[in-house]
Amino acid sequence: MTRILDVPLVRMDGPIDGPINTQVTTQLRSYSKWAPCEQGVTMVWRDLSIYALTGGNSSTQHRGLKRIINNVTGVVRSGTLMALMGASGAGKSTLMSALACREAPGTIIHGDILVNGRKVGPFMHTMSGFVHQEDLFVGTLTVLEHLTFMVNLKVDRRMSQRDKEHLIDELIQRSGLTMCTNTRIGHAGDGKVLSGGEKKRLAFATELITKPNILFCDEPTTGLDSFSARYIVRTLQDLARQGTAIICTIHQPSSELFSMFHEVMLLTEGRVAFMGPPRDALAFFAEHGHQCPDNYNPADFMIGLLATYPGDENTSRRTAHRICDLFAVSPMAEQRDIVVNLEYHMAEKAEFDIEGHHGRRMRNLRWYKKIYWLVYRAFLSVTRDSSIQTLRIVQKIGIAITAGLCFIGAVDKTQKGIQAMQGAIFICVSENTFVPMYSVLSTFPQDFPLLLREKKSGLYSIGQYYIAHLLAMTPGLVFEPLIFMCIGYWLMGLRQTFYAFGMTVLAAIMSMHASTACGYFFSAVFNNVPLALACLVPFDNVLMMTSGIFIQLDTLPEYLAWTKYLSWLMYSSETMAIVQWENIYNISCPVEPNLPCLENGDAVLDQYSFSANNLTRDLCALCGFYVVFHFLAYLFLWRRTKK
């Protein structure tokens, strides 16, 4: 190995003490391939160990620590495309997540990671990009709409609209998505949607909006054909030429892809087996008795050599540990350590322009504009998903017509008409309660992965997301009960006054809002829909039994009487009953004198334990259910994201 300025390459186990010769420092920067750039960004990590919590949560089961990364040291600089490689379980994704300051909960990190002399922290979300292995998008949006949303949330709010449009056009062209600009991203099973390779390119375009200094990519070629994989790696090469430092994990690359990386870092059981250019990796392995056969993929050869084989664990581990030990004392490792220790020394001496790479301080979008763009995306998603919107409207119209035809001529001011009236009221209440409640149970379990990813990226807060989601859903929660009542109310023959119709519609709308809030609450509490259903169905039975239709509420046992106050069905039913029976004084009675007779509206209300004096209380209670359930849903959703 060539020496730099004839200075012995001595491994340094700690930071450099005392002054360093300026000429040596300058020429280290000029000649060493590991030297940090004075412009751009340089990331170094030294003696980095990462542990994960293991074990159960119960008091009888103690939690322990499992070491995933073991004293790893490395460096990556601007213009470098580095691949983290190794067998499954080697620690590739764990190391990259820690470097990107996106480690999983329960992860413990020992050691230092510096970016231009500054310890990594939340600022990494603004100066770096992270392309995940799994592409998560709102499938109902088009490529243009997705990038418009992301650009408005990610860029400096002082950027003009013209510059934003130019940036979007540039991203679409650079990512090769010009022909897909107005194509929906889509989900599996949809019609004309983006392919896997196109989604991956869209993911890259999304992360390039902020022009990050460092780009992290988790398995960017997994699941792609050879052409798409080459296209992705060539895109990474182009970004590196423009000065971006790129670190990506990659699984079983072809020999062509392997040679396209500037640096490779081979890991085995959390240790470094090699770090350097791909061409030097084969020479290093061959030097120590492991010659790659001709016409054999060098990546597969080295990964297989470092893997642990079932049934032969001891032998394979001894081979892997021997290679790690040999690299630790190699000239390449010594040269790497010189640069790493130099970076730490300059950080201690404040010789870095730590904030220089940030340029002008970025100003994020104001909170109300973030809500606007979140409403924009959510509203597009709701209105374009026929299974959520169109089908529900058709269903409302069909049920309203069917129920109205069943009650034609049955609702009148007679003793028989009383039962028909209460039945019609129950249909109006239940139809605007149970369907909307169950329809939103999948909202948060389905959207949570994307919500968590975007929240961690600092795009918005949980409160902004929740408020925007409510605003986007509100038009549907008003239109659906309104169209149901406009058809069903008049067909059923309910009270023919504008006041009675308006109050009945108001009660139906508020009932739907309260039930939807309850559905959001169960959706936020539970991680999956079956579990939420298992707990919601018994709760619904309590709601129906205490609605006042099936049983006289005054006859409930004292130990259950309080349950009626938890049922918004009771408040909705009482509201509708009041507006239908209020000021009714002449209900005809049967000729037979021994049969019961309710002569006026007050008697009817009393029969169901209702009171005309409770109208204001009922409306306030419905508003209270709406507020309380949404607050609890937000609280549990916020708690889940914290975990």
KEVO-81408 format. One record per residue (C-alpha): x, y, z; residue number from 1. Coordinates in Angstrom, 3 decimals. Layout:
N
SITE,u,v,w,num
SITE,X,Y,Z,NUM
...
END
This chain:
643
SITE,u,v,w,num
SITE,0.000,0.000,0.000,1
SITE,1.309,3.406,-0.938,2
SITE,2.222,5.717,1.907,3
SITE,1.145,9.323,1.963,4
SITE,4.126,11.691,2.110,5
SITE,6.177,8.777,3.508,6
SITE,4.316,9.114,6.805,7
SITE,3.849,5.682,8.421,8
SITE,0.227,4.569,8.408,9
SITE,-0.332,4.028,12.103,10
SITE,-3.768,3.064,13.409,11
SITE,-5.116,5.568,15.930,12
SITE,-7.486,4.318,18.617,13
SITE,-8.435,7.744,19.879,14
SITE,-8.589,11.371,18.828,15
SITE,-5.394,13.074,17.776,16
SITE,-3.837,15.064,20.604,17
SITE,-1.765,18.185,20.087,18
SITE,-1.148,20.264,16.961,19
SITE,-1.017,18.672,13.527,20
SITE,1.365,19.827,10.849,21
SITE,-0.604,21.987,8.411,22
SITE,1.256,20.622,5.377,23
SITE,0.457,17.026,6.340,24
SITE,-3.199,17.936,6.833,25
SITE,-3.376,19.655,3.449,26
SITE,-1.737,16.813,1.553,27
SITE,-3.832,14.212,3.346,28
SITE,-6.829,16.013,1.898,29
SITE,-5.215,16.135,-1.548,30
SITE,-3.968,12.579,-1.967,31
SITE,-5.952,10.212,0.222,32
SITE,-9.099,8.757,-1.345,33
SITE,-10.632,8.809,2.112,34
SITE,-9.915,12.470,2.769,35
SITE,-12.935,14.642,3.540,36
SITE,-13.925,17.297,1.035,37
SITE,-13.642,20.888,2.143,38
SITE,-16.834,21.515,0.201,39
SITE,-19.900,19.370,0.529,40
SITE,-20.389,16.963,3.382,41
SITE,-18.363,14.266,5.119,42
SITE,-19.891,11.729,7.502,43
SITE,-17.718,9.673,9.847,44
SITE,-18.520,7.194,12.585,45
SITE,-16.078,5.649,15.042,46
SITE,-16.357,2.596,17.334,47
SITE,-20.091,2.493,16.725,48
SITE,-22.057,-0.225,18.527,49
SITE,-25.820,-0.629,18.259,50
SITE,-27.991,-2.684,20.598,51
SITE,-31.651,-3.709,20.386,52
SITE,-33.905,-4.483,23.333,53
SITE,-35.046,-8.108,23.435,54
SITE,-37.360,-10.143,25.638,55
SITE,-40.910,-9.682,26.905,56
SITE,-42.709,-6.906,28.669,57
SITE,-44.139,-8.868,31.569,58
SITE,-42.749,-8.679,35.069,59
SITE,-41.634,-12.316,34.909,60
SITE,-39.729,-11.889,31.687,61
SITE,-36.706,-9.612,31.763,62
SITE,-35.672,-7.585,28.775,63
SITE,-32.105,-7.851,27.548,64
SITE,-29.794,-6.325,24.953,65
SITE,-28.722,-7.833,21.674,66
SITE,-25.693,-6.327,19.974,67
SITE,-26.328,-5.858,16.266,68
SITE,-23.384,-3.598,15.285,69
SITE,-19.996,-4.218,16.919,70
SITE,-17.444,-1.352,17.034,71
SITE,-17.808,-0.240,13.418,72
SITE,-15.773,2.656,12.011,73
SITE,-16.240,4.263,8.636,74
SITE,-16.424,7.378,6.495,75
SITE,-18.357,8.554,3.442,76
SITE,-17.876,11.865,1.652,77
SITE,-19.483,13.945,-1.039,78
SITE,-19.514,12.341,-4.467,79
SITE,-19.215,8.804,-3.090,80
SITE,-21.684,5.991,-3.811,81
SITE,-21.267,3.422,-1.043,82
SITE,-22.986,0.032,-0.798,83
SITE,-23.573,-1.733,2.514,84
SITE,-23.526,-5.451,1.797,85
SITE,-23.759,-8.641,3.776,86
SITE,-25.922,-11.668,4.451,87
SITE,-29.345,-11.339,6.076,88
SITE,-28.948,-10.291,9.696,89
SITE,-25.508,-8.757,9.165,90
SITE,-26.758,-5.358,10.412,91
SITE,-26.910,-3.387,7.150,92
SITE,-30.279,-1.704,7.657,93
SITE,-29.640,-1.137,11.368,94
SITE,-26.359,0.658,10.667,95
SITE,-27.826,2.802,7.898,96
SITE,-30.863,3.765,10.006,97
SITE,-28.569,4.861,12.831,98
SITE,-26.413,6.924,10.470,99
SITE,-29.558,8.590,9.110,100
SITE,-30.818,9.300,12.642,101
SITE,-33.885,7.178,11.909,102
SITE,-33.246,4.264,14.232,103
SITE,-36.151,2.134,15.434,104
SITE,-37.616,2.581,18.947,105
SITE,-35.767,0.554,21.572,106
SITE,-32.420,0.981,19.813,107
SITE,-29.384,1.933,21.924,108
SITE,-26.407,3.528,20.173,109
SITE,-22.890,3.746,21.613,110
SITE,-20.310,5.737,19.715,111
SITE,-20.236,8.962,17.747,112
SITE,-21.521,9.871,14.308,113
SITE,-20.413,13.209,12.886,114
SITE,-21.519,15.130,9.807,115
SITE,-19.063,17.927,9.018,116
SITE,-17.963,17.834,12.635,117
SITE,-21.479,17.960,14.061,118
SITE,-23.114,15.085,15.918,119
SITE,-26.133,13.771,14.041,120
SITE,-29.515,14.897,15.278,121
SITE,-32.932,16.018,14.026,122
SITE,-31.245,18.279,11.455,123
SITE,-30.516,15.092,9.479,124
SITE,-34.143,15.074,8.328,125
SITE,-33.588,18.350,6.453,126
SITE,-30.109,17.739,5.037,127
SITE,-30.562,14.059,4.116,128
SITE,-33.044,11.930,2.203,129
SITE,-34.114,8.370,2.947,130
SITE,-35.530,6.067,0.264,131
SITE,-37.241,3.161,1.987,132
SITE,-37.353,-0.360,0.652,133
SITE,-41.159,-0.368,0.730,134
SITE,-42.722,2.350,-1.405,135
SITE,-45.695,3.932,0.400,136
SITE,-47.916,6.359,-1.482,137
SITE,-51.508,7.548,-1.595,138
SITE,-52.500,5.403,-4.543,139
SITE,-55.364,7.603,-5.748,140
SITE,-53.022,10.505,-6.571,141
SITE,-51.251,10.984,-9.864,142
SITE,-47.487,11.475,-10.145,143
SITE,-47.961,15.213,-10.672,144
SITE,-50.331,15.578,-7.714,145
SITE,-48.020,13.624,-5.408,146
SITE,-44.993,15.730,-6.317,147
SITE,-47.034,18.942,-6.043,148
SITE,-48.053,17.956,-2.522,149
SITE,-44.522,16.987,-1.490,150
SITE,-42.857,20.047,-3.010,151
SITE,-45.202,22.415,-1.189,152
SITE,-44.531,20.713,2.153,153
SITE,-40.784,20.203,1.782,154
SITE,-39.345,23.325,0.184,155
SITE,-38.726,26.732,1.718,156
SITE,-41.984,28.662,1.923,157
SITE,-40.265,31.653,0.296,158
SITE,-39.906,29.774,-3.003,159
SITE,-42.138,31.251,-5.672,160
SITE,-44.876,29.244,-7.360,161
SITE,-43.034,29.459,-10.667,162
SITE,-39.889,27.969,-9.120,163
SITE,-41.953,25.174,-7.576,164
SITE,-43.466,24.304,-10.933,165
SITE,-40.017,24.340,-12.527,166
SITE,-38.707,22.046,-9.780,167
SITE,-41.589,19.600,-10.305,168
SITE,-40.945,19.504,-14.064,169
SITE,-37.239,18.927,-13.457,170
SITE,-37.908,16.064,-11.016,171
SITE,-40.298,14.377,-13.433,172
SITE,-37.799,14.598,-16.284,173
SITE,-34.802,13.473,-14.222,174
SITE,-36.690,10.470,-12.853,175
SITE,-37.921,9.378,-16.284,176
SITE,-41.607,9.761,-15.423,177
SITE,-42.590,12.176,-18.194,178
SITE,-44.960,9.665,-19.776,179
SITE,-46.557,8.923,-16.399,180
SITE,-47.192,12.486,-15.239,181
SITE,-50.974,12.109,-15.077,182
SITE,-51.031,8.392,-14.251,183
SITE,-52.335,7.379,-10.862,184
SITE,-49.801,5.757,-8.563,185
SITE,-52.320,3.031,-7.730,186
SITE,-52.423,-0.036,-5.537,187
SITE,-52.068,-3.705,-6.320,188
SITE,-55.015,-4.890,-8.410,189
SITE,-55.836,-1.484,-9.865,190
SITE,-55.950,-0.787,-13.584,191
SITE,-53.355,1.407,-15.289,192
SITE,-50.971,2.354,-12.508,193
SITE,-47.231,2.793,-12.023,194
SITE,-44.985,-0.245,-12.226,195
SITE,-42.612,-1.211,-9.437,196
SITE,-39.681,0.496,-11.134,197
SITE,-41.675,3.664,-11.744,198
SITE,-42.756,3.786,-8.094,199
SITE,-39.126,3.448,-7.031,200
SITE,-38.158,6.333,-9.332,201
SITE,-40.989,8.394,-7.859,202
SITE,-39.650,7.623,-4.387,203
SITE,-36.230,8.931,-5.468,204
SITE,-37.799,12.050,-6.977,205
SITE,-39.614,12.692,-3.688,206
SITE,-36.385,12.555,-1.686,207
SITE,-34.529,14.764,-4.169,208
SITE,-36.935,17.669,-3.679,209
SITE,-34.758,19.187,-0.954,210
SITE,-31.496,18.390,-2.810,211
SITE,-30.069,16.442,0.162,212
SITE,-26.363,16.385,0.942,213
SITE,-26.637,12.732,1.978,214
SITE,-29.002,10.155,0.510,215
SITE,-29.771,6.850,2.233,216
SITE,-31.370,4.051,0.205,217
SITE,-32.683,0.833,1.736,218
SITE,-32.555,-1.988,-0.830,219
SITE,-33.296,0.272,-3.833,220
SITE,-33.061,-2.560,-6.388,221
SITE,-35.025,-5.255,-4.553,222
SITE,-37.939,-6.586,-6.596,223
SITE,-36.860,-4.839,-9.806,224
SITE,-35.833,-6.377,-13.122,225
SITE,-32.228,-6.031,-14.282,226
SITE,-32.973,-3.030,-16.521,227
SITE,-34.790,-1.104,-13.757,228
SITE,-32.064,-1.977,-11.272,229
SITE,-29.355,-0.623,-13.605,230
SITE,-31.419,2.520,-14.176,231
SITE,-31.694,3.109,-10.429,232
SITE,-27.954,2.638,-9.829,233
SITE,-27.094,4.902,-12.774,234
SITE,-29.372,7.524,-11.236,235
SITE,-27.425,7.169,-7.991,236
SITE,-24.154,7.582,-9.914,237
SITE,-25.448,10.794,-11.485,238
SITE,-26.396,12.128,-8.054,239
SITE,-22.967,11.251,-6.692,240
SITE,-21.295,13.138,-9.556,241
SITE,-23.251,16.209,-8.479,242
SITE,-21.732,15.975,-4.992,243
SITE,-24.253,13.914,-3.045,244
SITE,-22.945,11.354,-0.577,245
SITE,-24.973,8.160,-1.011,246
SITE,-25.177,5.141,1.282,247
SITE,-27.419,2.245,0.313,248
SITE,-27.974,-1.305,1.415,249
SITE,-28.132,-3.785,-1.434,250
SITE,-28.936,-7.474,-1.502,251
SITE,-27.286,-9.799,-4.032,252
SITE,-26.316,-7.283,-6.726,253
SITE,-25.252,-8.534,-10.111,254
SITE,-21.563,-8.305,-11.019,255
SITE,-22.367,-5.271,-13.193,256
SITE,-24.143,-3.441,-10.364,257
SITE,-21.374,-4.394,-7.917,258
SITE,-18.746,-2.707,-10.086,259
SITE,-20.818,0.486,-10.393,260
SITE,-20.337,1.433,-6.708,261
SITE,-17.421,3.622,-5.668,262
SITE,-17.079,1.999,-2.242,263
SITE,-18.434,-1.153,-0.624,264
SITE,-18.699,-1.974,3.069,265
SITE,-19.061,-5.686,3.807,266
SITE,-20.642,-6.593,7.139,267
SITE,-20.905,-9.902,8.943,268
SITE,-22.586,-10.271,12.327,269
SITE,-22.206,-6.538,12.920,270
SITE,-18.459,-6.360,12.125,271
SITE,-16.661,-4.831,9.143,272
SITE,-15.072,-7.403,6.850,273
SITE,-13.970,-4.918,4.199,274
SITE,-14.354,-1.270,3.273,275
SITE,-12.999,0.190,0.063,276
SITE,-13.405,0.165,-3.740,277
SITE,-15.010,-2.989,-5.220,278
SITE,-11.897,-3.812,-7.256,279
SITE,-9.803,-3.828,-4.075,280
SITE,-12.261,-6.141,-2.304,281
SITE,-11.486,-9.084,-4.575,282
SITE,-7.761,-8.430,-4.223,283
SITE,-8.068,-8.350,-0.435,284
SITE,-9.950,-11.648,-0.301,285
SITE,-7.594,-13.294,-2.788,286
SITE,-4.568,-12.085,-0.788,287
SITE,-5.852,-14.044,2.199,288
SITE,-6.622,-17.279,0.406,289
SITE,-10.135,-16.708,-0.892,290
SITE,-9.909,-16.456,-4.676,291
SITE,-13.162,-15.707,-6.486,292
SITE,-13.704,-18.262,-9.290,293
SITE,-13.826,-17.038,-12.866,294
SITE,-17.272,-16.195,-14.270,295
SITE,-18.652,-16.018,-10.738,296
SITE,-20.529,-13.041,-9.298,297
SITE,-17.999,-11.441,-6.891,298
SITE,-20.787,-10.055,-4.684,299
SITE,-22.340,-13.496,-4.243,300
SITE,-18.904,-14.979,-3.570,301
SITE,-18.001,-12.545,-0.802,302
SITE,-21.459,-12.509,0.813,303
SITE,-21.531,-16.310,0.780,304
SITE,-18.046,-16.446,2.301,305
SITE,-19.159,-14.208,5.193,306
SITE,-22.540,-15.881,5.771,307
SITE,-23.304,-18.329,8.568,308
SITE,-24.403,-21.697,7.181,309
SITE,-26.904,-23.820,9.153,310
SITE,-25.256,-27.000,10.364,311
SITE,-21.778,-25.544,9.950,312
SITE,-22.056,-22.429,12.095,313
SITE,-18.729,-22.676,13.914,314
SITE,-16.578,-23.105,10.807,315
SITE,-18.319,-20.355,8.836,316
SITE,-18.161,-17.951,11.787,317
SITE,-14.443,-18.606,12.289,318
SITE,-13.839,-17.813,8.616,319
SITE,-15.857,-14.588,8.799,320
SITE,-14.218,-13.437,12.053,321
SITE,-10.757,-14.153,10.649,322
SITE,-11.479,-11.932,7.618,323
SITE,-12.747,-9.149,9.923,324
SITE,-9.580,-9.403,12.051,325
SITE,-7.352,-9.288,8.962,326
SITE,-9.082,-6.183,7.645,327
SITE,-8.868,-4.461,11.047,328
SITE,-5.041,-4.522,10.830,329
SITE,-4.791,-3.884,7.094,330
SITE,-3.321,-0.695,5.585,331
SITE,-6.786,0.220,4.248,332
SITE,-8.222,0.202,7.769,333
SITE,-5.289,2.244,9.040,334
SITE,-5.766,4.804,6.302,335
SITE,-9.474,4.992,7.087,336
SITE,-8.730,5.558,10.783,337
SITE,-6.381,8.442,9.980,338
SITE,-9.140,10.273,8.163,339
SITE,-11.758,9.491,10.815,340
SITE,-9.532,10.702,13.638,341
SITE,-8.644,13.794,11.620,342
SITE,-12.352,14.612,11.303,343
SITE,-12.858,14.248,15.045,344
SITE,-9.824,16.396,15.760,345
SITE,-11.045,19.184,13.473,346
SITE,-14.471,19.021,15.111,347
SITE,-12.888,19.493,18.538,348
SITE,-10.808,22.416,17.263,349
SITE,-13.895,23.976,15.619,350
SITE,-12.155,23.985,12.231,351
SITE,-15.374,22.955,10.458,352
SITE,-17.947,25.305,9.084,353
SITE,-20.653,23.227,10.748,354
SITE,-23.582,25.261,9.494,355
SITE,-22.079,26.075,6.137,356
SITE,-23.756,23.256,4.273,357
SITE,-27.195,24.442,5.307,358
SITE,-26.893,27.750,3.503,359
SITE,-29.763,30.115,4.125,360
SITE,-31.886,28.956,7.031,361
SITE,-34.933,27.140,5.737,362
SITE,-38.369,28.366,6.684,363
SITE,-41.000,25.648,6.856,364
SITE,-44.517,26.043,5.573,365
SITE,-46.895,27.709,8.021,366
SITE,-49.132,25.338,9.970,367
SITE,-52.401,26.389,8.332,368
SITE,-50.932,25.932,4.849,369
SITE,-49.774,22.447,5.814,370
SITE,-53.353,21.692,6.827,371
SITE,-54.527,23.069,3.460,372
SITE,-52.281,20.708,1.495,373
SITE,-53.181,17.765,3.719,374
SITE,-56.871,18.507,3.106,375
SITE,-56.102,18.728,-0.622,376
SITE,-54.558,15.249,-0.639,377
SITE,-57.161,13.669,1.633,378
SITE,-60.057,15.162,-0.333,379
SITE,-58.651,13.847,-3.621,380
SITE,-58.275,10.420,-2.041,381
SITE,-61.822,10.387,-0.663,382
SITE,-63.561,11.649,-3.794,383
SITE,-61.694,9.283,-6.136,384
SITE,-62.193,6.086,-4.166,385
SITE,-65.546,4.787,-5.409,386
SITE,-65.659,2.123,-2.723,387
SITE,-65.748,4.839,-0.081,388
SITE,-67.841,7.573,-1.635,389
SITE,-69.895,6.611,-4.700,390
SITE,-71.004,3.251,-3.355,391
SITE,-72.042,4.783,-0.038,392
SITE,-74.157,7.454,-1.760,393
SITE,-75.880,4.846,-3.945,394
SITE,-76.459,2.773,-0.827,395
SITE,-78.024,5.730,0.980,396
SITE,-80.402,6.428,-1.889,397
SITE,-81.428,2.783,-2.153,398
SITE,-82.086,2.364,1.564,399
SITE,-83.968,5.671,1.740,400
SITE,-86.284,4.607,-1.089,401
SITE,-86.806,1.120,0.351,402
SITE,-87.512,2.384,3.875,403
SITE,-89.778,5.149,2.572,404
SITE,-91.876,2.723,0.523,405
SITE,-92.244,0.404,3.527,406
SITE,-93.617,3.195,5.723,407
SITE,-95.918,4.843,3.150,408
SITE,-99.349,5.252,4.750,409
SITE,-98.258,3.727,8.064,410
SITE,-97.154,6.928,9.820,411
SITE,-100.171,8.903,11.003,412
SITE,-101.611,10.437,14.160,413
SITE,-103.291,7.259,15.391,414
SITE,-102.465,4.655,18.006,415
SITE,-101.108,2.318,15.302,416
SITE,-99.188,5.182,13.733,417
SITE,-97.242,5.766,16.957,418
SITE,-95.297,2.534,16.571,419
SITE,-94.698,3.226,12.873,420
SITE,-93.429,6.708,13.712,421
SITE,-90.937,5.380,16.251,422
SITE,-89.814,2.714,13.814,423
SITE,-89.204,5.351,11.143,424
SITE,-87.193,7.398,13.646,425
SITE,-85.049,4.367,14.495,426
SITE,-84.359,3.760,10.780,427
SITE,-83.274,7.397,10.372,428
SITE,-80.956,7.161,13.388,429
SITE,-79.464,3.704,12.847,430
SITE,-78.801,4.195,9.138,431
SITE,-76.718,7.273,9.960,432
SITE,-74.893,5.562,12.798,433
SITE,-73.668,2.028,12.130,434
SITE,-72.628,2.207,8.460,435
SITE,-70.385,5.284,8.867,436
SITE,-68.976,3.927,12.130,437
SITE,-67.823,0.654,10.576,438
SITE,-66.656,2.262,7.322,439
SITE,-63.855,4.228,9.026,440
SITE,-62.446,1.390,11.161,441
SITE,-59.704,0.675,8.620,442
SITE,-58.618,4.319,8.314,443
SITE,-55.697,4.445,10.729,444
SITE,-54.525,0.802,10.504,445
SITE,-54.320,1.274,6.729,446
SITE,-52.769,4.760,6.699,447
SITE,-50.534,4.439,9.762,448
SITE,-47.306,3.287,7.985,449
SITE,-47.399,6.278,5.611,450
SITE,-48.426,8.627,8.435,451
SITE,-45.531,7.456,10.607,452
SITE,-43.000,7.783,7.793,453
SITE,-44.066,11.293,6.821,454
SITE,-44.326,12.411,10.432,455
SITE,-40.782,11.161,11.140,456
SITE,-39.600,13.109,8.100,457
SITE,-40.954,16.277,9.700,458
SITE,-43.560,17.000,7.023,459
SITE,-46.357,17.656,9.496,460
SITE,-47.563,16.946,13.024,461
SITE,-50.195,14.445,14.138,462
SITE,-52.542,17.301,15.022,463
SITE,-52.274,18.814,11.540,464
SITE,-52.880,15.425,9.938,465
SITE,-55.934,14.717,12.107,466
SITE,-57.528,18.122,11.580,467
SITE,-57.005,17.901,7.825,468
SITE,-58.505,14.422,7.740,469
SITE,-61.629,15.633,9.558,470
SITE,-62.024,18.618,7.244,471
SITE,-61.733,16.402,4.166,472
SITE,-64.370,13.979,5.484,473
SITE,-66.851,16.643,6.639,474
SITE,-68.569,17.317,3.271,475
SITE,-69.433,13.639,2.914,476
SITE,-70.689,13.444,6.499,477
SITE,-73.109,16.270,5.715,478
SITE,-74.163,15.252,2.212,479
SITE,-74.894,11.567,2.967,480
SITE,-77.489,12.082,5.753,481
SITE,-78.939,15.048,3.873,482
SITE,-79.626,13.020,0.720,483
SITE,-81.019,10.157,2.817,484
SITE,-83.424,12.433,4.666,485
SITE,-84.474,14.345,1.545,486
SITE,-85.757,11.077,0.076,487
SITE,-86.761,8.992,3.079,488
SITE,-88.334,11.720,5.216,489
SITE,-91.055,12.641,2.728,490
SITE,-91.697,9.072,1.576,491
SITE,-92.197,7.940,5.177,492
SITE,-94.744,10.696,5.694,493
SITE,-93.094,12.305,8.718,494
SITE,-94.257,15.706,9.960,495
SITE,-94.658,18.071,7.007,496
SITE,-93.130,21.267,8.386,497
SITE,-89.836,22.914,7.526,498
SITE,-88.866,23.106,11.218,499
SITE,-89.471,19.409,11.817,500
SITE,-87.579,18.458,8.654,501
SITE,-84.658,20.769,9.456,502
SITE,-84.296,19.524,13.033,503
SITE,-84.533,15.893,11.925,504
SITE,-81.821,16.452,9.324,505
SITE,-79.666,18.218,11.934,506
SITE,-80.056,15.311,14.358,507
SITE,-79.156,12.825,11.598,508
SITE,-76.042,14.811,10.628,509
SITE,-74.896,15.133,14.227,510
SITE,-75.548,11.440,14.817,511
SITE,-73.377,10.553,11.827,512
SITE,-70.599,12.844,13.066,513
SITE,-70.718,11.293,16.546,514
SITE,-70.714,7.730,15.201,515
SITE,-67.850,8.495,12.813,516
SITE,-65.871,9.983,15.703,517
SITE,-66.478,6.765,17.633,518
SITE,-65.242,4.753,14.639,519
SITE,-62.087,6.868,14.482,520
SITE,-61.549,6.240,18.175,521
SITE,-61.654,2.451,17.777,522
SITE,-59.540,2.736,14.622,523
SITE,-56.856,4.664,16.522,524
SITE,-56.874,2.369,19.566,525
SITE,-56.480,-0.957,17.743,526
SITE,-53.834,-1.980,15.217,527
SITE,-56.131,-4.035,13.002,528
SITE,-59.753,-4.072,11.909,529
SITE,-60.765,-7.547,13.234,530
SITE,-59.700,-6.621,16.757,531
SITE,-61.503,-3.279,16.537,532
SITE,-64.665,-5.061,15.336,533
SITE,-64.504,-7.563,18.172,534
SITE,-64.644,-4.724,20.698,535
SITE,-67.009,-2.421,18.808,536
SITE,-69.862,-4.905,18.246,537
SITE,-70.664,-5.355,21.981,538
SITE,-70.518,-1.588,22.391,539
SITE,-73.026,-1.204,19.554,540
SITE,-75.434,-3.588,21.258,541
SITE,-75.416,-1.336,24.319,542
SITE,-76.100,1.662,22.063,543
SITE,-79.152,-0.017,20.499,544
SITE,-80.622,-1.352,23.723,545
SITE,-80.430,2.070,25.370,546
SITE,-81.714,4.030,22.360,547
SITE,-85.207,4.265,23.871,548
SITE,-86.913,2.380,21.035,549
SITE,-86.764,-1.188,22.347,550
SITE,-87.232,-0.609,26.058,551
SITE,-88.676,2.103,28.265,552
SITE,-85.569,3.717,29.715,553
SITE,-87.161,4.332,33.108,554
SITE,-87.470,0.579,33.620,555
SITE,-83.709,-0.060,33.398,556
SITE,-82.175,-1.427,36.630,557
SITE,-80.336,1.160,38.678,558
SITE,-76.983,-0.508,38.095,559
SITE,-77.510,-0.172,34.305,560
SITE,-79.442,3.085,34.145,561
SITE,-76.283,5.108,33.605,562
SITE,-75.561,3.344,30.279,563
SITE,-78.289,5.326,28.503,564
SITE,-76.223,8.489,28.907,565
SITE,-73.415,6.873,26.845,566
SITE,-75.713,6.268,23.865,567
SITE,-75.925,9.034,21.313,568
SITE,-78.664,6.944,19.682,569
SITE,-80.830,7.832,22.653,570
SITE,-80.113,11.545,22.233,571
SITE,-80.757,11.398,18.478,572
SITE,-83.947,9.376,18.896,573
SITE,-85.227,11.750,21.561,574
SITE,-84.473,14.787,19.383,575
SITE,-86.365,13.365,16.409,576
SITE,-89.259,12.194,18.599,577
SITE,-89.591,15.643,20.165,578
SITE,-89.855,17.467,16.819,579
SITE,-92.377,14.879,15.546,580
SITE,-94.665,14.787,18.614,581
SITE,-94.298,18.282,20.028,582
SITE,-97.602,20.238,20.114,583
SITE,-99.657,17.228,18.986,584
SITE,-102.905,17.205,21.030,585
SITE,-105.463,15.123,19.125,586
SITE,-104.348,11.531,18.642,587
SITE,-107.383,9.387,17.944,588
SITE,-108.118,6.495,20.289,589
SITE,-109.665,3.099,19.497,590
SITE,-113.372,2.501,20.071,591
SITE,-112.741,-0.269,22.607,592
SITE,-112.519,1.475,26.007,593
SITE,-110.204,-1.038,27.678,594
SITE,-107.334,-0.617,25.191,595
SITE,-104.468,1.787,26.105,596
SITE,-104.628,5.220,24.512,597
SITE,-101.974,7.934,24.147,598
SITE,-104.033,11.046,23.544,599
SITE,-101.272,13.591,22.766,600
SITE,-97.598,14.002,21.910,601
SITE,-96.466,14.478,25.510,602
SITE,-98.003,11.117,26.393,603
SITE,-96.123,9.485,23.523,604
SITE,-92.812,11.008,24.645,605
SITE,-93.469,9.913,28.214,606
SITE,-94.181,6.376,26.979,607
SITE,-90.577,6.185,25.723,608
SITE,-89.102,8.063,28.730,609
SITE,-88.497,11.125,26.566,610
SITE,-89.203,14.756,27.455,611
SITE,-89.779,17.810,25.287,612
SITE,-87.601,19.829,27.669,613
SITE,-84.483,17.828,26.690,614
SITE,-84.081,19.126,23.143,615
SITE,-81.187,21.508,23.912,616
SITE,-79.525,18.915,26.158,617
SITE,-79.689,16.302,23.411,618
SITE,-78.081,18.536,20.787,619
SITE,-75.320,19.552,23.203,620
SITE,-74.727,15.896,24.108,621
SITE,-74.323,14.970,20.441,622
SITE,-71.738,17.746,20.051,623
SITE,-70.018,16.499,23.204,624
SITE,-69.725,12.940,21.856,625
SITE,-68.217,14.322,18.652,626
SITE,-65.582,16.347,20.512,627
SITE,-64.717,13.709,23.139,628
SITE,-64.368,10.789,20.715,629
SITE,-62.197,12.801,18.325,630
SITE,-60.014,14.017,21.171,631
SITE,-59.521,10.455,22.429,632
SITE,-58.824,9.233,18.885,633
SITE,-56.180,11.918,18.403,634
SITE,-54.662,11.120,21.800,635
SITE,-54.313,7.401,21.037,636
SITE,-52.989,8.093,17.541,637
SITE,-50.377,10.471,18.957,638
SITE,-49.435,7.845,21.548,639
SITE,-48.983,5.179,18.875,640
SITE,-46.646,7.398,16.877,641
SITE,-44.608,8.116,20.004,642
SITE,-44.113,4.398,20.538,643
END
